[in-house]
Amino acid sequence: MKLTSRAGGGNWPPSSFRRDLLPIPSKYYKGQGLKLSGGGEWKNALCPLHHDTRPSLLVHLVSGAFRCMACQKHGGDVLSFHMQRYGLKFREAAKQLGAWGTRT
């Protein structure tokens, strides 16, 4: 396998992030135990990122984007949510979600 250089020097590792392997947002959020309510692609839930007593978290079931109207935490996909919820760095969160694969 040939390694290619990237900006800033160094070589790409043989293993890397694979966005296409991220879980489907609707399944991921339900699997996280969120009780989703509301109509359309944006759903409401109690925010697990802080002590929440009223649904303040909005999640988009297609893109995985989320925003909490109370604690202001937000992100564009389930990977970002997973990182923030569990205090993980990018690579570890990607591995836990099965999105860290081998380049071919």
SESE-476079 format. One line per field, with one value per atom (N, C-alpha, C): atom name; residue number from 0; x, y, z. Coordinates in steps of 0.001 Angstrom, whole numbers. Layout:
<sites>
atom	c(CA  ...)
nr	c(NUM  ...)
X	c(X  ...)
Y	c(Y  ...)
Z	c(Z  ...)
</sites>
This chain:
<sites>
atom	c(N  CA  C  N  CA  C  N  CA  C  N  CA  C  N  CA  C  N  CA  C  N  CA  C  N  CA  C  N  CA  C  N  CA  C  N  CA  C  N  CA  C  N  CA  C  N  CA  C  N  CA  C  N  CA  C  N  CA  C  N  CA  C  N  CA  C  N  CA  C  N  CA  C  N  CA  C  N  CA  C  N  CA  C  N  CA  C  N  CA  C  N  CA  C  N  CA  C  N  CA  C  N  CA  C  N  CA  C  N  CA  C  N  CA  C  N  CA  C  N  CA  C  N  CA  C  N  CA  C  N  CA  C  N  CA  C  N  CA  C  N  CA  C  N  CA  C  N  CA  C  N  CA  C  N  CA  C  N  CA  C  N  CA  C  N  CA  C  N  CA  C  N  CA  C  N  CA  C  N  CA  C  N  CA  C  N  CA  C  N  CA  C  N  CA  C  N  CA  C  N  CA  C  N  CA  C  N  CA  C  N  CA  C  N  CA  C  N  CA  C  N  CA  C  N  CA  C  N  CA  C  N  CA  C  N  CA  C  N  CA  C  N  CA  C  N  CA  C  N  CA  C  N  CA  C  N  CA  C  N  CA  C  N  CA  C  N  CA  C  N  CA  C  N  CA  C  N  CA  C  N  CA  C  N  CA  C  N  CA  C  N  CA  C  N  CA  C  N  CA  C  N  CA  C  N  CA  C  N  CA  C  N  CA  C  N  CA  C  N  CA  C  N  CA  C  N  CA  C  N  CA  C  N  CA  C  N  CA  C  N  CA  C  N  CA  C  N  CA  C  N  CA  C  N  CA  C  N  CA  C  N  CA  C)
nr	c(0  0  0  1  1  1  2  2  2  3  3  3  4  4  4  5  5  5  6  6  6  7  7  7  8  8  8  9  9  9  10  10  10  11  11  11  12  12  12  13  13  13  14  14  14  15  15  15  16  16  16  17  17  17  18  18  18  19  19  19  20  20  20  21  21  21  22  22  22  23  23  23  24  24  24  25  25  25  26  26  26  27  27  27  28  28  28  29  29  29  30  30  30  31  31  31  32  32  32  33  33  33  34  34  34  35  35  35  36  36  36  37  37  37  38  38  38  39  39  39  40  40  40  41  41  41  42  42  42  43  43  43  44  44  44  45  45  45  46  46  46  47  47  47  48  48  48  49  49  49  50  50  50  51  51  51  52  52  52  53  53  53  54  54  54  55  55  55  56  56  56  57  57  57  58  58  58  59  59  59  60  60  60  61  61  61  62  62  62  63  63  63  64  64  64  65  65  65  66  66  66  67  67  67  68  68  68  69  69  69  70  70  70  71  71  71  72  72  72  73  73  73  74  74  74  75  75  75  76  76  76  77  77  77  78  78  78  79  79  79  80  80  80  81  81  81  82  82  82  83  83  83  84  84  84  85  85  85  86  86  86  87  87  87  88  88  88  89  89  89  90  90  90  91  91  91  92  92  92  93  93  93  94  94  94  95  95  95  96  96  96  97  97  97  98  98  98  99  99  99  100  100  100  101  101  101  102  102  102  103  103  103)
X	c(844  0  892  580  1348  734  1560  1108  1334  384  522  719  1402  1649  414  279  -808  -200  -1050  -578  56  1196  1871  2871  3019  3994  3395  4164  3711  2975  2566  1849  478  -470  -1794  -1653  -2314  -2244  -3046  -2721  -3472  -4918  -5228  -6594  -7062  -8337  -8827  -10339  -10823  -12242  -13033  -14170  -15067  -16455  -16800  -18110  -19256  -19069  -20123  -20444  -19596  -19833  -20490  -20737  -21435  -22841  -23367  -24717  -25762  -26883  -28012  -28505  -28615  -28958  -30212  -31288  -32516  -32291  -31562  -31277  -30298  -29297  -28308  -28965  -29744  -30339  -31318  -32088  -32991  -32176  -31077  -30197  -29511  -29419  -28837  -29861  -31060  -32097  -32871  -32726  -33479  -34921  -35839  -37259  -37595  -37666  -37851  -39331  -39660  -41045  -41083  -42273  -42442  -42555  -43018  -43204  -42055  -41973  -40951  -39608  -38577  -37232  -36534  -36917  -36345  -37201  -36579  -37280  -36739  -37559  -37189  -36891  -36019  -35706  -35085  -35069  -34310  -32834  -32091  -30677  -29837  -29107  -28257  -26909  -26692  -25427  -25423  -26576  -26695  -27937  -28141  -29346  -30531  -31379  -32497  -33814  -34759  -36063  -37178  -36894  -37837  -37081  -37710  -37002  -36442  -35126  -34485  -33540  -33374  -32477  -33260  -32766  -33324  -32342  -32832  -31983  -32618  -31775  -32230  -31992  -33074  -32981  -32359  -32127  -31485  -29986  -29625  -28207  -27509  -28262  -27668  -27307  -27540  -27241  -28049  -27509  -28217  -27903  -28811  -28605  -29460  -28828  -29568  -29843  -31089  -31478  -31174  -30881  -30576  -29063  -28300  -26849  -26043  -26696  -26098  -25089  -24987  -24098  -24745  -23906  -24433  -23365  -23804  -22890  -23626  -22864  -23436  -23733  -23361  -23617  -23552  -23820  -23822  -22423  -21396  -20032  -19763  -20157  -19980  -20768  -21991  -22805  -22109  -21631  -20982  -19732  -18954  -17763  -18122  -19141  -19516  -20170  -21013  -21709  -20742  -19755  -18867  -17472  -17238  -15947  -14806  -15074  -14085  -13431  -12234  -11569  -12106  -11824  -12369  -12137  -10891  -10565  -11269  -11263  -11897  -13405  -14044  -15480  -15773  -14967  -15161  -15016  -14058  -13873  -15075  -15555  -16711  -17945  -18067  -19227  -19011  -17868  -17589  -17263  -16804  -16518  -15025  -14219  -12780  -12383  -12063  -11795  -10452  -10156  -8910  -9110  -8195  -8238  -7883  -8567  -8253  -7782)
Y	c(-1172  0  1238  2166  3402  4446  5077  6153  7472  8364  9653  10748  11798  12922  13789  14431  15390  16744  17767  19115  19110  19756  19824  18705  17830  16753  15504  14457  13199  12362  11192  10273  9970  9711  9278  7893  7628  6283  5309  4022  3060  2919  3330  3331  4768  4999  6364  6417  7629  7884  7585  6912  6588  7098  8290  8896  7983  7235  6367  5217  4982  3922  4410  5717  6234  5637  5430  4891  5857  5296  6103  6923  8257  9116  8695  8351  7987  6765  5783  4576  4886  5716  6053  6748  7803  8557  7708  6875  5977  4982  4504  3576  4199  5524  6242  6441  5931  6018  7323  8125  9378  9084  9660  9544  10727  10459  11508  11799  13083  13483  14626  14879  15957  15419  16291  15891  16344  15790  16185  15543  16064  15507  15938  17071  17543  17030  16371  15819  16453  16449  16964  15801  16047  15048  15747  15042  15534  15471  16490  16557  15773  14745  13992  14672  15833  16540  17439  17583  18324  17812  18234  17829  18577  17860  18465  17960  18868  18477  18659  19432  19611  19398  18781  18544  19839  19930  21117  20762  19462  19008  18792  19360  19121  18254  17192  16344  16197  16206  16050  14595  13885  12451  12045  12988  12652  12948  14162  14543  14157  14029  13751  15004  16180  17444  17548  18283  18466  19839  20324  21580  21542  21856  21982  23459  23786  25174  25643  24723  25098  25237  24186  24239  24739  24946  25498  24575  23321  22396  22013  21836  21549  20862  20285  19636  19207  18761  18468  17012  16096  14688  13859  12568  11690  11535  11672  11592  12727  13920  15071  14884  14372  14109  13078  12001  10932  11449  12275  12860  13693  14546  15432  14668  13702  12972  12154  11546  10646  11215  12460  13103  12442  12026  11305  12206  11826  12483  11853  12532  12139  10660  10226  8860  7822  8019  7054  6979  8134  8149  7459  7736  7102  5588  5126  3686  3078  3740  3216  3122  4039  4051  3190  2535  1662  2398  3648  4472  4699  3852  3948  2684  2827  1658  1720  699  604  1160  2006  2526  1404  1442  449  1129)
Z	c(0  0  0  -859  -945  -24  803  1665  948  1037  372  1402  1009  1909  2028  3146  3363  3668  3644  3955  5340  5479  6770  6978  5975  6087  6691  6718  7285  6260  6678  5796  6364  5472  5912  6502  7599  8162  7290  7357  6578  7052  8274  8772  8887  8616  8671  8861  9058  9269  8008  8184  7081  7437  6966  7248  6832  5749  5251  6214  7209  8172  9470  9571  10763  10824  12027  12143  11567  11160  10691  11880  11722  12861  13627  12946  13665  14552  14059  14853  15978  15684  16700  17897  17627  18730  19531  18880  19608  20423  19866  20573  21779  21791  22921  24040  23829  24850  24854  23803  23727  23347  24077  23742  22847  21551  20549  20355  20265  20037  19036  18500  17540  16124  15238  13849  12977  11807  10856  11129  10455  10586  11868  12445  13718  14852  15807  16971  18246  19277  20603  21534  22504  23528  24726  25853  26999  26619  26974  26607  27618  27168  28081  28335  27729  27894  29128  29765  31023  31753  32977  33714  33111  32415  31688  32271  32476  32993  31961  30925  29815  28511  27523  26262  25662  25622  25058  23912  23676  22621  21335  20247  18919  18153  17522  16692  15317  14305  12926  12541  12213  11998  10670  9780  8507  8564  8978  8998  10297  11385  12686  13461  12859  13538  14828  15794  17066  17640  18467  19188  20446  21574  22832  23062  23230  23440  24869  25777  27158  27379  27069  27331  26131  25004  23785  23100  23525  22827  21504  20484  19154  18310  17203  16277  15029  14048  12742  12454  13370  13092  14372  14242  15410  16010  15189  15708  16694  16344  17226  18526  18423  19614  20503  19906  20656  21372  20687  21286  22511  22370  23472  24618  24297  25354  26212  25583  26305  26545  26150  26382  25628  24396  23599  22565  22174  21047  19770  18653  17357  17022  17070  16652  17512  18835  19727  19482  19295  19017  17686  16662  15350  15460  16245  16433  17136  18204  18923  18035  17096  16201  14960  14858  13727  12445  12577  11409  11208  11792  11588  10848  9572  8751  8076  7331  6596  5199  4775  3404  2442  1302  267  -987)
</sites>
